[in-house]
Structure formats: C-alpha cells, structure tokens
Amino acid sequence: MPTISTFYGIMIRMYLGNQEHNPPHIHAVYQGKKALFNIKTTQKMEGGFSRDKEKLVAMWIVLHRDELLTNWQMARRGDPLFSVEPLK
C-alpha cells in the first residue's frame, strides 16, 4: 500500500487495484493506530486515533480532495500514485 503523504507523524496511504472498495477513502496511520476517512465527506469510516490528529487529516483531505480523487481512480486501475503535499 503506497504512502502518498506524511505530516505530523501521520502516514496517508491507498491500496492499489481491486483491494480498494467504495466509497473513495484513504488509510491514515498514526502511532500504530489506523483509521479510514471518506475522501468526499472527510468522515471517519473505521478506526481512529486522537481527535486533534483526525481533524488534521480531515483538513488535509479538504485541501487536496481533487488530487486524492485522481489518485483514487489511478489506484483502482493499478496505476502508480503520485505524492500529495503534506500539511505544513
């Protein structure tokens, strides 16, 4: 599962190919805890970690939604993903 961005200790990843299921989402990992976030709504779908880090992920999704949806389509085809700018 490629890592497409890392910020504040949070790694953002997407699966490639048929392993991904709808709705479009990202996998976030922070201090060994995992969460899935819906790209279109920013809502947490599964898992979780500290509320402040979840808010950072949601804000990052809003800032990069178009890029994430493009990466999602590429991932579904099994194409290599591009990196997305982290929060600074």
Protein Blocks (a to p, Z undefined) as FASTA:
>chain_A
ZZfbdeehiacdddehjlbccdddddddeehiacdddfklopafbgcddfklmmmmmmmm
mmmmmmmmmmmmmmmnopacddddddZZ
